[in-house]
């Protein structure tokens, strides 16, 4: 019955839900298999809108700023995209 005691901790209020436009870059990257060419990513996920520190951006627009044409791993892709758009807090409405 130790599980019952642990689950009776204090309740934390989360506040109102704040909508955020776009989807996390990690979600888009998870839908792809690696390695991947930039052109294939644009064909498959180019219309996806991702969350960035400067607001939501279409992935194809972000990839236009990336010089790399081949991503050997998911992490390589994420790093190049973050280099292009920055890494920081995502603005909410």
C-alpha positions as CSV (number, residue, x, y, z in Angstrom):
1,X,0.0,0.0,0.0
2,X,3.0,2.3,-0.2
3,X,1.8,3.3,-3.7
4,X,-1.3,4.9,-2.2
5,X,0.7,7.0,0.2
6,X,3.0,8.3,-2.6
7,X,0.1,9.3,-4.8
8,X,-1.5,11.4,-2.0
9,X,1.1,14.2,-2.4
10,X,0.1,17.8,-2.7
11,X,-1.9,18.9,-5.7
12,X,-0.2,21.3,-8.1
13,X,-2.4,23.7,-10.0
14,X,-1.1,24.1,-13.6
15,X,-3.2,27.1,-14.5
16,X,-4.9,27.8,-17.8
17,X,-3.8,26.0,-20.9
18,X,-1.9,28.3,-23.2
19,X,-2.1,27.4,-26.9
20,X,1.2,27.3,-28.9
21,X,1.2,27.4,-32.6
22,X,3.1,24.8,-34.6
23,X,4.5,21.5,-33.5
24,X,7.8,20.6,-31.7
25,X,10.7,20.0,-34.0
26,X,11.3,16.7,-32.2
27,X,7.8,15.5,-33.3
28,X,8.6,16.2,-37.0
29,X,12.1,14.6,-36.7
30,X,10.5,11.5,-35.0
31,X,8.3,10.9,-38.1
32,X,11.3,10.5,-40.4
33,X,13.8,7.7,-40.8
34,X,17.5,8.4,-40.8
35,X,19.7,9.1,-42.8
36,X,17.6,11.5,-44.9
37,X,18.3,13.9,-47.8
38,X,17.1,17.5,-47.3
39,X,15.0,17.3,-50.5
40,X,13.1,14.2,-49.2
41,X,12.5,16.0,-45.9
42,X,11.0,18.9,-47.8
43,X,8.8,16.6,-49.8
44,X,7.5,14.7,-46.8
45,X,7.4,17.3,-44.0
46,X,8.0,20.7,-45.8
47,X,4.4,21.8,-45.1
48,X,4.8,21.2,-41.4
49,X,4.8,24.3,-39.1
50,X,7.3,24.1,-36.3
51,X,7.7,26.1,-33.1
52,X,10.6,28.4,-33.1
53,X,11.7,31.2,-30.7
54,X,10.6,33.8,-33.3
55,X,7.2,32.2,-33.7
56,X,5.8,29.4,-35.9
57,X,7.6,28.8,-39.2
58,X,7.1,26.4,-42.1
59,X,9.8,23.7,-42.1
60,X,10.5,24.3,-45.9
61,X,11.3,27.9,-45.1
62,X,13.7,26.9,-42.4
63,X,15.4,24.3,-44.5
64,X,16.0,26.9,-47.2
65,X,18.4,28.6,-44.7
66,X,20.2,25.3,-43.9
67,X,23.3,24.7,-46.1
68,X,23.5,20.9,-45.4
69,X,21.9,18.7,-48.0
70,X,22.2,15.3,-46.2
71,X,21.5,14.5,-42.5
72,X,23.1,11.3,-41.3
73,X,21.1,11.3,-38.0
74,X,18.1,12.8,-36.3
75,X,20.4,14.7,-34.0
76,X,22.2,16.2,-37.0
77,X,18.9,17.4,-38.5
78,X,17.7,18.9,-35.2
79,X,21.1,20.7,-34.6
80,X,21.1,22.2,-38.1
81,X,17.5,23.4,-37.8
82,X,18.2,24.9,-34.3
83,X,21.3,26.6,-35.7
84,X,19.0,28.2,-38.4
85,X,16.1,29.3,-36.1
86,X,17.8,29.6,-32.7
87,X,17.1,27.8,-29.5
88,X,15.1,29.4,-26.7
89,X,11.7,29.9,-25.2
90,X,8.7,29.5,-27.5
91,X,6.3,32.4,-27.5
92,X,2.6,31.8,-26.6
93,X,-0.5,33.7,-27.6
